[in-house]
Amino acid sequence: MKPYLKAEEITREIKEKLPVIDEETFREHYCSECLYYAGRIDKKPRCMQRQCSWDQEEEHFAPVLRRMIPILDEECMQAEERYIDAKRRRDAVQEMFA
């Protein structure tokens, strides 16, 4: 099994473009229990995979998820900047009392 995102971590714009799961498949495969279930948008269940792989070994993800890479890269850069700033302040205070 590959790593996965939680449904809350996917932006609405991307969720809207994920494949729709038809209601019959949704009930038969218990999609709401699947790790790749992305929730409902416009009352339609969405899946992170291009096609359901509940009975297969291979997992193929919807290409639209690639659009999240630059968004997450930006989040990582901002987090790294905040970390460096906090570390600089901590080091300054530690030196004050050294």
C-alpha positions as CSV (number, residue, x, y, z in Angstrom):
1,M,0.0,0.0,0.0
2,K,1.3,3.4,-0.9
3,P,1.2,6.5,1.4
4,Y,-2.0,8.4,1.3
5,L,-3.5,11.8,2.1
6,K,-6.5,12.3,4.4
7,A,-9.6,13.6,2.7
8,E,-9.3,16.9,4.8
9,E,-5.9,17.5,3.3
10,I,-7.1,17.8,-0.3
11,T,-8.3,21.2,-1.5
12,R,-11.8,21.5,-2.7
13,E,-10.7,22.5,-6.2
14,I,-8.8,19.3,-6.5
15,K,-11.5,17.1,-4.9
16,E,-14.0,18.5,-7.5
17,K,-11.8,17.0,-10.3
18,L,-11.3,13.6,-8.7
19,P,-13.2,10.6,-10.3
20,V,-16.8,10.1,-9.1
21,I,-17.7,6.8,-7.6
22,D,-21.0,5.5,-8.7
23,E,-23.4,4.7,-5.9
24,E,-23.6,0.9,-6.6
25,T,-19.8,0.5,-6.5
26,F,-19.7,2.8,-3.4
27,R,-22.0,0.4,-1.5
28,E,-20.5,-2.8,-2.8
29,H,-16.8,-2.0,-2.1
30,Y,-17.4,-0.1,1.2
31,C,-15.6,2.9,-0.3
32,S,-16.2,5.0,2.8
33,E,-13.8,2.7,4.7
34,C,-11.1,2.9,2.0
35,L,-8.0,4.9,2.6
36,Y,-8.3,6.6,-0.8
37,Y,-11.9,7.8,-0.3
38,A,-11.8,11.6,-0.7
39,G,-15.2,12.4,0.7
40,R,-18.2,13.8,-1.1
41,I,-18.3,16.9,-3.2
42,D,-21.7,18.1,-4.6
43,K,-23.2,15.0,-3.0
44,K,-21.1,12.7,-5.1
45,P,-18.5,10.4,-3.6
46,R,-14.9,10.9,-4.9
47,C,-11.9,8.6,-5.1
48,M,-8.2,9.5,-5.1
49,Q,-7.5,6.6,-7.6
50,R,-8.1,6.7,-11.3
51,Q,-9.9,3.4,-11.0
52,C,-10.9,1.3,-8.0
53,S,-8.2,-1.2,-7.0
54,W,-10.0,-2.9,-4.1
55,D,-9.5,-6.3,-5.6
56,Q,-6.1,-5.6,-7.3
57,E,-2.6,-5.2,-6.1
58,E,-1.7,-2.1,-8.2
59,E,-2.9,1.4,-7.2
60,H,-3.1,4.1,-9.9
61,F,-3.9,7.6,-8.6
62,A,-5.8,10.3,-10.3
63,P,-3.4,12.6,-12.2
64,V,-5.2,15.7,-10.7
65,L,-3.5,15.0,-7.4
66,R,-0.2,16.0,-9.0
67,R,-1.5,19.6,-8.8
68,M,-1.0,19.4,-5.0
69,I,2.7,19.1,-5.3
70,P,3.5,22.9,-5.7
71,I,0.9,23.7,-3.0
72,L,2.6,21.4,-0.6
73,D,6.1,22.6,-1.6
74,E,5.0,26.1,-0.7
75,E,3.7,24.9,2.7
76,C,7.0,23.2,3.4
77,M,9.0,26.3,2.5
78,Q,6.9,28.4,4.8
79,A,7.2,25.9,7.6
80,E,10.9,25.8,7.2
81,E,11.1,29.6,7.3
82,R,9.1,29.6,10.5
83,Y,11.3,26.9,12.0
84,I,14.5,28.8,11.2
85,D,13.1,32.0,12.7
86,A,12.0,30.2,15.9
87,K,15.3,28.5,16.2
88,R,17.2,31.8,15.8
89,R,15.1,33.4,18.6
90,R,15.6,30.4,20.9
91,D,19.3,30.4,20.3
92,A,19.4,34.1,21.1
93,V,17.6,33.6,24.5
94,Q,19.8,30.7,25.4
95,E,22.9,32.8,24.7
96,M,21.5,35.5,26.9
97,F,21.6,33.1,29.9
98,A,24.7,31.2,29.0
